[in-house]
Amino acid sequence: MTPRETRLRITVLTVPGCPNATVVRHRIDSALDGREVPVDWIEVSDEAGAAQWQMTGSPTILLNDVDPFATAESRPSVSCRLYRHPDGTADGAPTTADLRQALAAAGLPAPGTD
């Protein structure tokens, strides 16, 4: 692990029993491509917790406490979240490509670089 990698913190906020938790876990693992970055998983079960964590639906991914997929309409919510993809489709997690882009924007170096 490089010093730069240790600065990135990934937090995934989910409601209990979120059906998309497994999907987002696999896509995060794929996007990390073997790089070791800690991922904290936090269950949020009420509106107060959603407001405290700024969870805008489950799952919400925070990179250094910032939701890179938030939109102007995003509001704290204990609900399922849909992620819109460039091809017009939507599902319950960002694509691996979108996650890679967000990780790079958050400062995670590309695999094999320092």
Buried (B, 14 or more C-beta within 10 A) or exposed (E): EEEEBEEBBBBBBBBEEBEBBEBBBEBBEBBBEEBEBEBEEEBBEEEEBBBEBBBBBBBBBBBEEBBBBEEEEBEBBBBBBEBEEEEEEEEBBBBBEBBBBBBEEBEBBEEEEE
